[in-house]
Amino acid sequence: MKAVSFRFHELGRYSAFVRKLSEAPESMVALGYVRPEKAAFEKRIRFLEENFNPEQRFRLRAQLNKQQSNLAWSEAQLQHLDWLSDSKTFVVSTAHQPSFLGGPAYIPVKIASSIALCRHLSEWFPTYRFVPVHWLGSEDHDFDELGKTQFLGQLMQWNAQAGGPVGRIALGDWEESRNQIEASLLHKPFGSWALATLKQAFLSEYTLAQAMRVWLNELFSKEGLLVIDGDDAVLKQQFIPFMQREFRESMALPELQRGAHRFIDAGLEPPLFGREINLFHLTHERRDRLEPLSDGRWKTKSGSLTLSREEGAQFVAETPLAWSPNAVLRPLYQEVILPEVAFVGGGAEIAYWTQLQETFTKAGLQQPLLVLRSSLGWVESSVWKKAERAGFEEAWLGRKFQSWEEEVLKVSGLEAQLSIMEEVAGRMQAAYQQISGLVQEVDPTLTGAAEAERQKAMNGLEGLKAKLKKAHKQKQEVQLRQLKALYDKLFPNDKLQEREESIVPALAQWGPDWIALLIRHLNPIETEFLLLVDEQ
């Protein structure tokens, strides 16, 4: 496969934070962002080696083993699990919510980026070991976002009853979506295998969290990926002191606001706006945020629970599984559980983790290195080669399709013809001005008629320009259609392919070895946007 890479700012399809991080990373130092350079990793490794609790490593191993007890372990996973007991082993983490049928492609791309980073760190620091761990955010309740996935432009919708944490909801019947997917995948070289990965994982009796774990295990077990679900009583037991502080003193909010001022001073929009208490109360039916009452107590939004700050702190200690950290506290929860040298995330994630620096410090924790994941596009040879024959150039990828059209029409001669017409229009304007002067001398009342004739002529010329452009487009119809096919493939709905489409059709086209190939090409420290082109 051919690999084409771009910097994020060259494509221009990313947030201001990401573009700035790509184009002028030195300017982000003022924001407090620590660049993921070798010296920074070395400092972080030494900190973890000296400060991460060895007992926590054994607890982490035990819960990973328990959570994945019903799945076969690969040799690489068993080795990584064993390594976690060693003080010279560190985690490169990613995180995302479980999503119906695996969600958009950027979720597995993020994981592939973390695995690639582990390999890169192993080359930098051969006396240490690095393990990829995916944090499964199964407590999320954004059913509208997580309950749908696109396959080749077809929207697959999960019709389960929305309620509490999505990870706890059973999948139920998705036969209609399965039939649609079969129709779109089975004709592809590895369609049967790709479809089987979904069928084996997304069983009707599984919860969404279970299904996502099985699917990720199918894709990444050979690479040694470990998946951990934060919705776990034993893990939350270790986060009790932090949740109690949040109840008693609203630990996070003042520090979060200080972080927001850093963003404002840098000319960027703060990504996070927290609450006084950044915890949800969890039941199987709902994920309830806490709202203040006039008497100083707090109630859940549903009204199911009312309690004082101290009662909340006690309740957390008694029932830790019934509480869930929101986006403000979840990174702290990860840091307590994992010996993470780095967190690999998308632009929004890296931005809000950057805002949380003061919050980490207030909690007595230190942030991992924050590494912006690589971004991915992919295309079949037939689409790419037709576009190349139609005149496509790789530099166009940073532009909208209108610019592609203009390039084609420029070559077709339209630009030169329009230039001639502009010259003619200038001469016509001069001629009508002369006529208007003559009319003014003879009969000033005829000036309006002269102006009307001038405007009529100019309008006719503009109409002729539009017809000429349309004729050129029709003449280049095949060429433009081939270019549009490539554009729509890489930027469906004018958005990045990885954010709109599932990765499953790519797996159906190129098979399980494509995952390993993807990881070999990625390195989030060096690679920003990567386009993989099948040249066969």
Secondary structure, 3 states (H helix, E strand, C coil): CEEEEECHHHHCCCCHHHHHHHHCHHHHHCCCCCCCCHHHHHHHHHHHHHHCCHHHHHHHHHHHHHHCCCCCCCHHHHHHHHHCCCCCEEEEEEEECCCHHHCCCHHHHHHHHHHHHHHHHHHHCCCCEEEEEEEECCCCCCHHHHCEEEECCEEEECCCCCCCCHHHCECCCCHHHHHHHHHHHCCCCCHHHHHHHHHHHCCCCCEHHHHHHHHHHHHHHHHCCEEEECCCHHHHHCCHHHHHHHHHHCCHHHHHHHHHHHHHHCCCCCCCCCCCCCEEEECCCCEEEEEECCCCCEEECCCCCEECHHHHHHHHHHCHHHEEECCCCHHHHHHHHCCEEEEEECHHHHHHHHHCHHHHHHCCCCCCEEEECCEEEEECHHHHHHHHHCCCCHHHHHCCHHHHHHHHHHHHCHHHHHHHHHHHHHHHHHHHHHHHHHHHHHCHHHHHHHHHHHHHHHHHHHHHHHHHHHHHHHHCHHHHHHHHHHHHHHCHHHCCHHHHCCCHHHHHHHCCHHHHHHHHHCCCCCCCEEEEECCC
